[in-house]
């Protein structure tokens, strides 16, 4: 009944930040479309001024942007100050006003214990309406909401080096997904296989007959099978890439200099990304670290050695090679190897390894402990001008689960959490909390999922004791920002 989910429909890691209020992006519509039944979202919790002094405009913008919290928390200025208090670390959840998140989703968060100036996590929960851009036949589509699709969307964004990138992604990523789905509306509603090509608009470039360009039939002319599911996956992958490109364009004007991890769930046409059902833990995510992506990083360094700048070697050694070991044979592995072998140490092997360390201390280019993410376009190797971004992928890992293939009970939930939760809490411990909290509520009580999210956050935060935050076993609690979504899998709940 729990799921250790760091990557839902998508899991990315990087280092982050949150942009100040900015002009609407020219690449996206002005607002997120939603089905008529969904009420308008409350305005994002207003930023609080850090004081009444005459600070420089740039610093004022930074302070205001850093105070931004998710819209659905509906925090007053006083509540926003409490949410930003590192000493008290009060748990924040949406107000119990009867207007709940989609699917009666539970949410809770708490700020870090002083690790960063402000909470660098961000969250988004939306019902998004997608209206088709055109019909498959190429004829203009008459605007009609009845012809579109809805998808449910949950996103957690863990910023590093600030909160601006996380805040920007929380506002815009679901809009990029919507834009990528617009051409697919009619195709996804048609049970027949997707067309190989979409027709051009009459009179547009490329709309003329080009049959003379097609060569003779051959034994390679059979068409690959493409599923509707793979089209949605491709749309999500493209949306992440476009989000990253937008951050690159806007990083100067809006000072989006960091990056963020992204953990996203999209529910569309009965399918979602990650699941826990009937007491069974179903892992549908994995971490993207220098260790887990060692071979991808080494392959890129091998194929494009100029990216290493003569400062790094793409080979991995059990430890840093010493000059006195030149000519000796030492254990190593390259991009093709999962095991280890011996090689004669040469002069270029004295360079710093592209991937070094292990576990939480593993680093890429001696700088960053994550290998996929949004943003980080300005990140450089420490004491160097060598950029790290070429090795940081913006593409997510997408996994799909068909909800229609299993009858879920009210205790089947999807748990999404940032590192603040998972760094100190195991799958089994979360499962025990799920059982304990949900069993104390009636199955039809929608508040049970918010109570569960709060219990998970409190369990990871601990209580103040011995000049720190401690768990019941006296181990250190999480000093990081903690954000948790609990999504019931029984189906869409009331959104009134």
DRENDO-1510 file (C-alpha; in Angstrom, 1 decimal, always signed):
<recs>
REC; n; res; u; v; w
REC; 1; UNK; +0.0; +0.0; +0.0 .
REC; 2; UNK; +2.9; +2.3; -0.5 .
REC; 3; UNK; +5.2; +3.1; -3.3 .
REC; 4; UNK; +8.7; +4.4; -3.0 .
REC; 5; UNK; +8.4; +6.8; -5.9 .
REC; 6; UNK; +11.1; +9.1; -6.9 .
REC; 7; UNK; +10.3; +8.8; -10.6 .
REC; 8; UNK; +6.7; +8.6; -11.5 .
REC; 9; UNK; +5.9; +9.2; -15.1 .
REC; 10; UNK; +9.3; +10.8; -15.0 .
REC; 11; UNK; +12.2; +11.0; -12.7 .
REC; 12; UNK; +15.0; +13.5; -13.1 .
REC; 13; UNK; +17.7; +14.8; -10.9 .
REC; 14; UNK; +19.8; +18.0; -11.1 .
REC; 15; UNK; +20.4; +21.2; -9.1 .
REC; 16; UNK; +17.7; +23.9; -8.8 .
REC; 17; UNK; +16.0; +27.3; -8.4 .
REC; 18; UNK; +12.6; +29.1; -8.6 .
REC; 19; UNK; +11.9; +32.1; -11.0 .
REC; 20; UNK; +10.4; +35.4; -9.9 .
REC; 21; UNK; +7.1; +36.5; -11.5 .
REC; 22; UNK; +7.8; +36.9; -15.1 .
REC; 23; UNK; +6.1; +37.7; -18.4 .
REC; 24; UNK; +4.0; +34.9; -19.9 .
REC; 25; UNK; +6.0; +32.6; -22.0 .
REC; 26; UNK; +5.6; +33.1; -25.7 .
REC; 27; UNK; +5.8; +29.4; -26.2 .
REC; 28; UNK; +2.8; +28.4; -24.2 .
REC; 29; UNK; -0.8; +29.5; -23.8 .
REC; 30; UNK; -1.5; +32.1; -21.1 .
REC; 31; UNK; -3.2; +29.6; -18.7 .
REC; 32; UNK; -3.9; +26.0; -18.2 .
REC; 33; UNK; -7.1; +24.8; -19.7 .
REC; 34; UNK; -9.3; +22.7; -17.3 .
REC; 35; UNK; -12.6; +20.9; -17.7 .
REC; 36; UNK; -15.6; +23.0; -17.0 .
REC; 37; UNK; -16.4; +21.0; -13.8 .
REC; 38; UNK; -13.1; +21.9; -12.2 .
REC; 39; UNK; -13.2; +25.1; -10.2 .
REC; 40; UNK; -10.5; +27.7; -10.7 .
REC; 41; UNK; -7.3; +27.3; -8.8 .
REC; 42; UNK; -6.7; +29.6; -5.9 .
REC; 43; UNK; -3.9; +32.1; -6.5 .
REC; 44; UNK; -0.4; +31.0; -5.6 .
REC; 45; UNK; +0.4; +31.8; -2.0 .
REC; 46; UNK; +1.5; +35.4; -2.0 .
REC; 47; UNK; +5.2; +36.1; -1.3 .
REC; 48; UNK; +6.1; +37.9; +1.9 .
REC; 49; UNK; +8.5; +40.8; +1.9 .
REC; 50; UNK; +11.6; +40.0; +3.9 .
REC; 51; UNK; +11.6; +43.5; +5.5 .
REC; 52; UNK; +10.8; +47.2; +4.9 .
REC; 53; UNK; +14.3; +48.2; +3.9 .
REC; 54; UNK; +15.3; +49.5; +0.5 .
REC; 55; UNK; +17.0; +46.4; -0.8 .
REC; 56; UNK; +18.3; +46.3; -4.3 .
REC; 57; UNK; +15.6; +45.2; -6.9 .
REC; 58; UNK; +17.4; +42.0; -7.7 .
REC; 59; UNK; +17.5; +40.9; -4.1 .
REC; 60; UNK; +13.9; +41.9; -3.5 .
REC; 61; UNK; +12.9; +39.7; -6.5 .
REC; 62; UNK; +14.9; +36.9; -5.1 .
REC; 63; UNK; +13.4; +37.1; -1.7 .
REC; 64; UNK; +9.8; +37.3; -3.0 .
REC; 65; UNK; +10.3; +34.4; -5.4 .
REC; 66; UNK; +11.9; +32.2; -2.8 .
REC; 67; UNK; +8.9; +32.5; -0.5 .
REC; 68; UNK; +6.5; +31.1; -3.1 .
REC; 69; UNK; +4.7; +28.0; -2.1 .
REC; 70; UNK; +2.2; +25.7; -4.0 .
REC; 71; UNK; -1.0; +27.3; -5.0 .
REC; 72; UNK; -3.2; +24.7; -3.4 .
REC; 73; UNK; -1.8; +25.4; +0.1 .
REC; 74; UNK; -3.7; +28.7; +0.1 .
REC; 75; UNK; -1.3; +30.2; +2.6 .
REC; 76; UNK; -1.9; +33.6; +4.1 .
REC; 77; UNK; +1.1; +35.9; +4.7 .
REC; 78; UNK; +1.2; +34.7; +8.3 .
REC; 79; UNK; +1.0; +31.1; +7.2 .
REC; 80; UNK; +3.7; +31.7; +4.7 .
REC; 81; UNK; +6.0; +33.0; +7.4 .
REC; 82; UNK; +5.3; +29.9; +9.5 .
REC; 83; UNK; +6.1; +27.7; +6.5 .
REC; 84; UNK; +9.4; +29.4; +6.2 .
REC; 85; UNK; +10.4; +29.0; +9.8 .
REC; 86; UNK; +13.4; +26.6; +10.1 .
REC; 87; UNK; +13.2; +26.4; +13.9 .
REC; 88; UNK; +9.5; +25.4; +14.2 .
REC; 89; UNK; +9.3; +23.4; +10.9 .
REC; 90; UNK; +5.5; +23.4; +10.9 .
REC; 91; UNK; +3.9; +20.8; +8.6 .
REC; 92; UNK; +1.8; +22.5; +5.9 .
REC; 93; UNK; -1.2; +20.9; +4.2 .
REC; 94; UNK; -4.1; +22.3; +2.1 .
REC; 95; UNK; -6.9; +23.7; +4.4 .
REC; 96; UNK; -9.7; +21.3; +5.2 .
REC; 97; UNK; -12.4; +23.5; +3.6 .
REC; 98; UNK; -14.2; +20.8; +1.7 .
REC; 99; UNK; -12.5; +21.8; -1.6 .
REC; 100; UNK; -10.0; +18.9; -2.0 .
REC; 101; UNK; -7.3; +18.1; -4.5 .
REC; 102; UNK; -8.2; +15.8; -7.4 .
REC; 103; UNK; -8.8; +12.2; -6.4 .
REC; 104; UNK; -8.9; +13.4; -2.7 .
REC; 105; UNK; -5.1; +13.5; -3.0 .
REC; 106; UNK; -3.3; +14.1; +0.3 .
REC; 107; UNK; -0.4; +16.5; +0.5 .
REC; 108; UNK; +2.0; +17.6; +3.2 .
REC; 109; UNK; +5.3; +19.5; +3.3 .
REC; 110; UNK; +7.9; +20.9; +5.7 .
REC; 111; UNK; +10.9; +23.2; +5.3 .
REC; 112; UNK; +14.4; +22.0; +5.9 .
REC; 113; UNK; +16.3; +22.5; +9.2 .
REC; 114; UNK; +18.6; +25.2; +7.8 .
REC; 115; UNK; +20.1; +23.3; +4.8 .
REC; 116; UNK; +19.0; +26.2; +2.5 .
REC; 117; UNK; +17.6; +29.6; +3.1 .
REC; 118; UNK; +14.1; +28.7; +1.9 .
REC; 119; UNK; +12.1; +25.6; +1.0 .
REC; 120; UNK; +13.5; +24.5; -2.5 .
REC; 121; UNK; +10.8; +21.9; -3.1 .
REC; 122; UNK; +7.7; +22.8; -5.2 .
REC; 123; UNK; +4.6; +20.8; -6.0 .
REC; 124; UNK; +1.8; +21.0; -8.5 .
REC; 125; UNK; -1.6; +19.1; -8.7 .
REC; 126; UNK; -3.9; +19.9; -11.7 .
REC; 127; UNK; -6.7; +18.6; -13.9 .
REC; 128; UNK; -5.6; +19.6; -17.4 .
REC; 129; UNK; -7.9; +19.8; -20.4 .
REC; 130; UNK; -6.4; +19.1; -23.8 .
REC; 131; UNK; -8.2; +20.4; -26.9 .
REC; 132; UNK; -7.1; +18.9; -30.2 .
REC; 133; UNK; -5.1; +21.1; -32.5 .
REC; 134; UNK; -6.6; +19.6; -35.7 .
REC; 135; UNK; -8.3; +16.5; -36.9 .
REC; 136; UNK; -6.4; +13.5; -38.3 .
REC; 137; UNK; -7.8; +14.1; -41.7 .
REC; 138; UNK; -6.1; +17.5; -41.8 .
REC; 139; UNK; -9.4; +19.4; -41.9 .
REC; 140; UNK; -9.8; +22.4; -39.4 .
REC; 141; UNK; -11.3; +21.2; -36.2 .
REC; 142; UNK; -14.3; +23.1; -34.8 .
REC; 143; UNK; -13.5; +24.2; -31.3 .
REC; 144; UNK; -15.5; +22.0; -28.9 .
REC; 145; UNK; -14.6; +21.0; -25.4 .
REC; 146; UNK; -16.5; +17.7; -25.8 .
REC; 147; UNK; -13.9; +16.5; -28.3 .
REC; 148; UNK; -10.9; +16.9; -26.0 .
REC; 149; UNK; -9.2; +14.9; -23.3 .
REC; 150; UNK; -8.5; +15.4; -19.6 .
REC; 151; UNK; -5.4; +14.3; -17.7 .
REC; 152; UNK; -4.7; +14.4; -14.0 .
REC; 153; UNK; -1.3; +15.6; -13.1 .
REC; 154; UNK; +0.9; +15.5; -10.0 .
REC; 155; UNK; +4.4; +16.9; -9.8 .
REC; 156; UNK; +7.1; +17.2; -7.2 .
REC; 157; UNK; +10.2; +19.3; -7.9 .
REC; 158; UNK; +13.3; +19.2; -5.7 .
REC; 159; UNK; +15.5; +22.3; -6.4 .
REC; 160; UNK; +19.2; +22.5; -5.8 .
REC; 161; UNK; +21.2; +25.7; -5.6 .
REC; 162; UNK; +18.0; +27.7; -5.1 .
REC; 163; UNK; +14.4; +27.2; -5.7 .
REC; 164; UNK; +13.8; +29.0; -9.0 .
REC; 165; UNK; +14.0; +26.1; -11.4 .
REC; 166; UNK; +11.7; +24.0; -9.3 .
REC; 167; UNK; +9.1; +26.8; -9.1 .
REC; 168; UNK; +9.4; +27.4; -12.9 .
REC; 169; UNK; +8.9; +23.7; -13.6 .
REC; 170; UNK; +5.9; +23.5; -11.2 .
REC; 171; UNK; +4.2; +26.3; -13.1 .
REC; 172; UNK; +5.0; +25.2; -16.7 .
REC; 173; UNK; +5.8; +21.5; -17.2 .
REC; 174; UNK; +2.2; +20.4; -17.3 .
REC; 175; UNK; +1.5; +23.1; -19.9 .
REC; 176; UNK; +4.3; +21.7; -22.1 .
REC; 177; UNK; +2.7; +18.2; -21.7 .
REC; 178; UNK; -0.6; +19.6; -22.8 .
REC; 179; UNK; +0.9; +21.3; -25.8 .
REC; 180; UNK; +2.5; +18.0; -26.9 .
REC; 181; UNK; -0.8; +16.1; -26.5 .
REC; 182; UNK; -2.8; +18.5; -28.7 .
REC; 183; UNK; -1.9; +16.7; -31.9 .
REC; 184; UNK; -2.8; +13.4; -30.4 .
REC; 185; UNK; -6.3; +14.0; -29.1 .
REC; 186; UNK; -8.2; +12.4; -32.0 .
REC; 187; UNK; -5.6; +9.7; -32.5 .
REC; 188; UNK; -5.8; +8.6; -28.9 .
REC; 189; UNK; -9.6; +8.5; -29.1 .
REC; 190; UNK; -9.5; +6.2; -32.2 .
REC; 191; UNK; -8.9; +2.5; -31.4 .
REC; 192; UNK; -7.1; +1.9; -34.8 .
REC; 193; UNK; -3.3; +2.1; -35.0 .
REC; 194; UNK; -1.8; +5.6; -35.1 .
REC; 195; UNK; -1.2; +6.9; -38.6 .
REC; 196; UNK; +2.4; +6.9; -39.8 .
REC; 197; UNK; +2.2; +10.5; -41.0 .
REC; 198; UNK; -0.1; +13.4; -40.1 .
REC; 199; UNK; -1.4; +15.2; -43.2 .
REC; 200; UNK; -0.3; +18.8; -43.9 .
REC; 201; UNK; -2.7; +21.6; -43.9 .
REC; 202; UNK; -3.8; +22.2; -47.6 .
REC; 203; UNK; -1.6; +24.7; -49.3 .
REC; 204; UNK; +1.1; +24.5; -46.6 .
REC; 205; UNK; +4.7; +23.6; -47.4 .
REC; 206; UNK; +5.1; +19.9; -47.9 .
REC; 207; UNK; +1.4; +19.3; -48.7 .
REC; 208; UNK; +2.1; +18.6; -52.4 .
REC; 209; UNK; +2.3; +15.0; -53.7 .
REC; 210; UNK; +5.7; +13.6; -52.9 .
REC; 211; UNK; +5.0; +10.0; -54.0 .
REC; 212; UNK; +7.9; +10.3; -56.5 .
REC; 213; UNK; +10.3; +10.5; -53.5 .
REC; 214; UNK; +9.3; +7.0; -52.3 .
REC; 215; UNK; +11.8; +4.3; -53.4 .
REC; 216; UNK; +10.9; +0.8; -54.5 .
REC; 217; UNK; +9.5; -1.7; -52.0 .
REC; 218; UNK; +12.1; -3.8; -50.3 .
REC; 219; UNK; +12.4; -6.4; -47.6 .
REC; 220; UNK; +12.8; -3.6; -45.1 .
REC; 221; UNK; +9.5; -1.8; -46.0 .
REC; 222; UNK; +7.3; -3.3; -43.3 .
REC; 223; UNK; +6.0; -0.7; -40.8 .
REC; 224; UNK; +6.9; -0.9; -37.1 .
REC; 225; UNK; +4.1; -1.2; -34.6 .
REC; 226; UNK; +3.5; +2.0; -32.7 .
REC; 227; UNK; +1.0; +2.0; -29.8 .
REC; 228; UNK; -1.1; +4.8; -28.4 .
REC; 229; UNK; +0.8; +4.4; -25.1 .
REC; 230; UNK; +4.1; +5.1; -26.8 .
REC; 231; UNK; +2.7; +8.3; -28.3 .
REC; 232; UNK; +1.9; +9.6; -24.8 .
REC; 233; UNK; +5.3; +8.6; -23.6 .
REC; 234; UNK; +6.9; +10.4; -26.4 .
REC; 235; UNK; +4.8; +13.5; -25.7 .
REC; 236; UNK; +6.0; +13.5; -22.1 .
REC; 237; UNK; +9.6; +13.0; -23.1 .
REC; 238; UNK; +9.4; +16.0; -25.5 .
REC; 239; UNK; +7.7; +18.1; -22.9 .
REC; 240; UNK; +10.6; +17.6; -20.5 .
REC; 241; UNK; +13.1; +18.5; -23.2 .
REC; 242; UNK; +11.1; +21.7; -24.1 .
REC; 243; UNK; +10.9; +22.6; -20.5 .
REC; 244; UNK; +14.7; +22.4; -20.2 .
REC; 245; UNK; +15.2; +24.4; -23.3 .
REC; 246; UNK; +12.9; +27.1; -22.0 .
REC; 247; UNK; +14.9; +27.3; -18.8 .
REC; 248; UNK; +18.0; +27.7; -21.0 .
REC; 249; UNK; +16.4; +30.6; -22.8 .
REC; 250; UNK; +15.1; +32.4; -19.7 .
REC; 251; UNK; +18.0; +31.7; -17.3 .
REC; 252; UNK; +19.5; +35.2; -17.8 .
REC; 253; UNK; +16.4; +37.4; -17.8 .
REC; 254; UNK; +14.8; +35.5; -14.9 .
REC; 255; UNK; +18.0; +34.3; -13.2 .
REC; 256; UNK; +17.1; +30.7; -13.4 .
REC; 257; UNK; +20.6; +29.6; -12.7 .
REC; 258; UNK; +20.0; +26.3; -10.9 .
REC; 259; UNK; +18.1; +23.1; -11.7 .
REC; 260; UNK; +15.7; +20.6; -10.1 .
REC; 261; UNK; +14.7; +17.0; -9.9 .
REC; 262; UNK; +11.3; +16.2; -11.2 .
REC; 263; UNK; +8.9; +13.5; -10.1 .
REC; 264; UNK; +5.7; +13.5; -12.2 .
REC; 265; UNK; +2.5; +11.3; -12.4 .
REC; 266; UNK; +0.1; +11.7; -15.3 .
REC; 267; UNK; -3.2; +9.8; -15.4 .
REC; 268; UNK; -4.6; +9.6; -18.9 .
REC; 269; UNK; -7.1; +7.1; -20.4 .
REC; 270; UNK; -6.9; +4.7; -17.4 .
REC; 271; UNK; -3.1; +4.5; -17.1 .
REC; 272; UNK; -0.7; +6.0; -14.6 .
REC; 273; UNK; +3.0; +5.6; -14.0 .
REC; 274; UNK; +3.7; +4.1; -10.6 .
REC; 275; UNK; +1.7; +2.0; -8.3 .
REC; 276; UNK; +1.3; +0.2; -5.0 .
REC; 277; UNK; -1.6; -2.2; -4.7 .
REC; 278; UNK; -3.1; -4.6; -2.2 .
REC; 279; UNK; -0.2; -4.3; +0.2 .
REC; 280; UNK; +2.3; -5.1; -2.5 .
REC; 281; UNK; +5.2; -2.7; -3.0 .
REC; 282; UNK; +5.7; -2.2; -6.7 .
REC; 283; UNK; +8.9; -0.2; -7.3 .
REC; 284; UNK; +8.4; +1.8; -10.5 .
REC; 285; UNK; +11.3; +4.2; -10.1 .
REC; 286; UNK; +15.0; +4.4; -9.7 .
REC; 287; UNK; +17.6; +7.0; -8.8 .
REC; 288; UNK; +19.7; +8.7; -11.5 .
REC; 289; UNK; +23.1; +9.0; -10.0 .
REC; 290; UNK; +26.7; +8.9; -11.2 .
REC; 291; UNK; +26.7; +5.2; -10.1 .
REC; 292; UNK; +23.5; +4.1; -11.8 .
REC; 293; UNK; +24.3; +6.0; -15.0 .
REC; 294; UNK; +28.0; +5.3; -15.0 .
REC; 295; UNK; +28.0; +3.6; -18.4 .
REC; 296; UNK; +25.9; +6.3; -20.1 .
REC; 297; UNK; +28.3; +9.0; -18.8 .
REC; 298; UNK; +31.4; +7.0; -19.7 .
REC; 299; UNK; +30.1; +6.4; -23.2 .
REC; 300; UNK; +29.5; +10.1; -23.8 .
REC; 301; UNK; +33.0; +10.9; -22.5 .
REC; 302; UNK; +34.5; +8.2; -24.7 .
REC; 303; UNK; +32.7; +9.4; -27.8 .
REC; 304; UNK; +33.2; +13.1; -27.2 .
REC; 305; UNK; +36.5; +13.4; -25.2 .
REC; 306; UNK; +36.5; +17.2; -25.8 .
REC; 307; UNK; +33.7; +17.4; -23.2 .
REC; 308; UNK; +36.2; +16.2; -20.6 .
REC; 309; UNK; +38.4; +19.2; -21.4 .
REC; 310; UNK; +41.7; +17.3; -20.7 .
REC; 311; UNK; +40.8; +17.4; -17.0 .
REC; 312; UNK; +38.9; +14.1; -16.6 .
REC; 313; UNK; +39.2; +10.5; -17.8 .
REC; 314; UNK; +36.1; +8.5; -18.8 .
REC; 315; UNK; +37.6; +5.4; -17.2 .
REC; 316; UNK; +36.7; +4.4; -13.6 .
REC; 317; UNK; +39.2; +3.2; -11.0 .
REC; 318; UNK; +38.6; +1.9; -7.5 .
REC; 319; UNK; +40.4; +5.0; -6.2 .
REC; 320; UNK; +42.3; +8.0; -7.5 .
REC; 321; UNK; +45.4; +6.9; -9.4 .
REC; 322; UNK; +48.7; +8.2; -8.0 .
REC; 323; UNK; +51.7; +9.4; -10.1 .
REC; 324; UNK; +53.9; +6.8; -8.4 .
REC; 325; UNK; +51.7; +4.1; -9.9 .
REC; 326; UNK; +52.5; +4.9; -13.5 .
REC; 327; UNK; +53.4; +1.7; -15.3 .
REC; 328; UNK; +51.7; -0.5; -12.8 .
REC; 329; UNK; +48.6; -2.5; -13.5 .
REC; 330; UNK; +45.5; -1.4; -11.7 .
REC; 331; UNK; +41.8; -2.4; -11.6 .
REC; 332; UNK; +39.6; -0.3; -14.0 .
REC; 333; UNK; +36.4; -0.5; -16.0 .
REC; 334; UNK; +35.2; +1.4; -19.1 .
REC; 335; UNK; +31.8; +2.1; -20.7 .
REC; 336; UNK; +31.4; -1.4; -21.9 .
REC; 337; UNK; +32.1; -3.2; -18.6 .
REC; 338; UNK; +30.1; -4.1; -15.6 .
REC; 339; UNK; +32.9; -6.1; -14.1 .
REC; 340; UNK; +36.5; -5.1; -13.4 .
REC; 341; UNK; +39.8; -5.8; -15.2 .
REC; 342; UNK; +43.5; -4.7; -14.9 .
REC; 343; UNK; +45.2; -2.2; -17.2 .
REC; 344; UNK; +48.6; -0.6; -17.3 .
REC; 345; UNK; +48.5; +2.9; -15.8 .
REC; 346; UNK; +49.3; +5.6; -18.4 .
REC; 347; UNK; +49.8; +9.4; -18.0 .
REC; 348; UNK; +46.2; +10.3; -19.0 .
REC; 349; UNK; +44.9; +7.9; -16.3 .
REC; 350; UNK; +46.1; +10.4; -13.7 .
REC; 351; UNK; +43.3; +12.8; -14.7 .
REC; 352; UNK; +40.3; +13.0; -12.3 .
REC; 353; UNK; +37.8; +10.2; -13.1 .
REC; 354; UNK; +34.5; +11.3; -14.7 .
REC; 355; UNK; +32.6; +9.3; -12.0 .
REC; 356; UNK; +34.1; +9.0; -8.5 .
REC; 357; UNK; +32.9; +8.0; -5.1 .
REC; 358; UNK; +30.1; +5.7; -4.1 .
REC; 359; UNK; +26.6; +5.9; -2.5 .
REC; 360; UNK; +25.5; +9.4; -1.5 .
REC; 361; UNK; +29.1; +10.6; -2.0 .
REC; 362; UNK; +29.2; +9.6; -5.7 .
REC; 363; UNK; +29.9; +12.6; -7.8 .
REC; 364; UNK; +30.1; +13.4; -11.6 .
REC; 365; UNK; +33.0; +15.6; -12.6 .
REC; 366; UNK; +33.8; +16.0; -8.9 .
REC; 367; UNK; +30.8; +18.4; -8.7 .
REC; 368; UNK; +27.3; +17.0; -8.7 .
REC; 369; UNK; +25.6; +13.9; -7.4 .
REC; 370; UNK; +22.8; +13.7; -9.9 .
REC; 371; UNK; +22.9; +12.9; -13.7 .
REC; 372; UNK; +19.4; +13.9; -15.0 .
REC; 373; UNK; +17.5; +17.1; -14.4 .
REC; 374; UNK; +16.0; +20.3; -15.6 .
REC; 375; UNK; +18.1; +23.4; -15.7 .
REC; 376; UNK; +21.7; +23.7; -14.6 .
REC; 377; UNK; +22.7; +25.4; -17.8 .
REC; 378; UNK; +25.2; +27.6; -16.0 .
REC; 379; UNK; +26.8; +24.8; -13.9 .
REC; 380; UNK; +30.6; +24.5; -14.2 .
REC; 381; UNK; +33.1; +22.2; -12.7 .
REC; 382; UNK; +34.5; +23.5; -9.5 .
REC; 383; UNK; +37.5; +25.9; -10.1 .
REC; 384; UNK; +37.0; +25.4; -13.9 .
REC; 385; UNK; +35.1; +26.8; -16.9 .
REC; 386; UNK; +34.2; +23.3; -18.0 .
REC; 387; UNK; +30.4; +22.9; -18.4 .
REC; 388; UNK; +28.6; +20.0; -16.8 .
REC; 389; UNK; +25.3; +20.3; -18.7 .
REC; 390; UNK; +26.3; +18.0; -21.6 .
REC; 391; UNK; +26.3; +15.1; -19.1 .
REC; 392; UNK; +23.1; +16.1; -17.4 .
REC; 393; UNK; +20.2; +14.6; -19.4 .
REC; 394; UNK; +16.8; +16.3; -19.4 .
REC; 395; UNK; +15.0; +13.1; -20.6 .
REC; 396; UNK; +12.9; +11.3; -18.1 .
REC; 397; UNK; +12.4; +7.6; -17.5 .
REC; 398; UNK; +8.8; +6.8; -18.2 .
REC; 399; UNK; +7.0; +3.8; -16.8 .
REC; 400; UNK; +3.3; +3.0; -17.3 .
REC; 401; UNK; +0.8; +1.1; -15.2 .
REC; 402; UNK; -2.7; +0.2; -16.5 .
REC; 403; UNK; -5.2; +1.0; -13.7 .
REC; 404; UNK; -8.0; -0.7; -15.5 .
REC; 405; UNK; -6.4; -4.1; -15.2 .
REC; 406; UNK; -6.8; -4.2; -11.4 .
REC; 407; UNK; -9.6; -3.4; -9.0 .
REC; 408; UNK; -8.1; -1.1; -6.4 .
REC; 409; UNK; -9.4; -0.8; -2.9 .
REC; 410; UNK; -9.4; +2.5; -0.8 .
REC; 411; UNK; -6.2; +1.5; +0.9 .
REC; 412; UNK; -4.2; +1.2; -2.4 .
REC; 413; UNK; -2.2; +4.4; -2.7 .
REC; 414; UNK; +0.6; +5.9; -4.6 .
REC; 415; UNK; +3.2; +7.7; -2.4 .
REC; 416; UNK; +5.3; +10.4; -4.0 .
REC; 417; UNK; +8.1; +11.9; -1.9 .
REC; 418; UNK; +11.2; +14.0; -2.3 .
REC; 419; UNK; +14.6; +13.0; -0.9 .
REC; 420; UNK; +13.6; +14.5; +2.4 .
REC; 421; UNK; +11.3; +11.5; +2.9 .
REC; 422; UNK; +13.3; +8.7; +1.3 .
REC; 423; UNK; +16.7; +9.6; +2.8 .
REC; 424; UNK; +15.5; +8.5; +6.3 .
REC; 425; UNK; +12.5; +6.2; +5.6 .
REC; 426; UNK; +12.5; +2.8; +4.0 .
REC; 427; UNK; +9.7; +1.3; +1.9 .
REC; 428; UNK; +8.7; -1.0; +4.7 .
REC; 429; UNK; +8.5; +1.8; +7.2 .
REC; 430; UNK; +6.3; +3.8; +4.8 .
REC; 431; UNK; +4.1; +0.7; +4.3 .
REC; 432; UNK; +3.7; +0.3; +8.1 .
REC; 433; UNK; +2.7; +4.0; +8.3 .
REC; 434; UNK; +0.2; +3.5; +5.5 .
REC; 435; UNK; -1.4; +0.6; +7.3 .
REC; 436; UNK; -1.5; +2.3; +10.7 .
REC; 437; UNK; -3.0; +5.6; +9.5 .
REC; 438; UNK; -5.5; +4.4; +6.9 .
REC; 439; UNK; -6.9; +1.7; +9.3 .
REC; 440; UNK; -7.8; +4.5; +11.8 .
REC; 441; UNK; -10.2; +6.1; +9.2 .
REC; 442; UNK; -13.3; +5.0; +7.5 .
REC; 443; UNK; -12.6; +3.9; +3.9 .
REC; 444; UNK; -14.8; +6.7; +2.4 .
REC; 445; UNK; -13.3; +9.5; +4.5 .
REC; 446; UNK; -11.3; +11.6; +2.0 .
REC; 447; UNK; -9.3; +13.3; +4.8 .
REC; 448; UNK; -7.5; +10.0; +5.5 .
REC; 449; UNK; -5.0; +10.6; +2.6 .
REC; 450; UNK; -4.0; +14.1; +3.9 .
REC; 451; UNK; -3.6; +12.6; +7.4 .
REC; 452; UNK; -1.3; +9.9; +5.9 .
REC; 453; UNK; +0.8; +12.5; +4.1 .
REC; 454; UNK; +1.2; +14.5; +7.3 .
REC; 455; UNK; +2.2; +11.3; +9.2 .
REC; 456; UNK; +4.8; +10.5; +6.6 .
REC; 457; UNK; +6.3; +14.0; +6.8 .
REC; 458; UNK; +6.3; +14.0; +10.6 .
REC; 459; UNK; +7.8; +10.6; +10.7 .
REC; 460; UNK; +10.7; +11.7; +8.5 .
REC; 461; UNK; +11.2; +15.1; +10.2 .
REC; 462; UNK; +11.3; +13.8; +13.7 .
REC; 463; UNK; +11.0; +15.9; +16.9 .
REC; 464; UNK; +13.5; +18.6; +18.2 .
REC; 465; UNK; +15.8; +17.0; +20.7 .
REC; 466; UNK; +19.5; +17.1; +21.6 .
REC; 467; UNK; +20.1; +20.2; +19.4 .
REC; 468; UNK; +18.7; +18.5; +16.3 .
REC; 469; UNK; +15.7; +16.7; +14.9 .
REC; 470; UNK; +15.5; +13.1; +16.1 .
REC; 471; UNK; +13.5; +10.0; +15.1 .
REC; 472; UNK; +12.0; +7.7; +17.8 .
REC; 473; UNK; +15.1; +5.5; +17.5 .
REC; 474; UNK; +17.2; +8.6; +18.3 .
REC; 475; UNK; +18.7; +8.6; +14.8 .
REC; 476; UNK; +18.8; +12.0; +13.0 .
REC; 477; UNK; +15.6; +12.9; +11.2 .
REC; 478; UNK; +15.6; +14.5; +7.8 .
REC; 479; UNK; +17.2; +17.9; +7.7 .
REC; 480; UNK; +16.1; +18.4; +4.1 .
REC; 481; UNK; +12.8; +19.8; +2.7 .
REC; 482; UNK; +10.2; +17.1; +2.7 .
REC; 483; UNK; +7.2; +17.0; +0.3 .
REC; 484; UNK; +4.7; +14.1; +0.0 .
REC; 485; UNK; +1.7; +13.4; -2.2 .
REC; 486; UNK; -0.6; +10.4; -1.3 .
REC; 487; UNK; -2.8; +9.5; -4.3 .
REC; 488; UNK; -5.6; +7.0; -3.8 .
REC; 489; UNK; -5.9; +4.6; -6.7 .
REC; 490; UNK; -9.5; +3.8; -6.5 .
REC; 491; UNK; -10.3; +6.4; -9.1 .
REC; 492; UNK; -11.0; +10.1; -9.4 .
REC; 493; UNK; -12.7; +11.5; -6.3 .
REC; 494; UNK; -14.8; +14.5; -5.8 .
REC; 495; UNK; -13.3; +17.8; -7.0 .
REC; 496; UNK; -15.9; +20.2; -5.6 .
</recs>
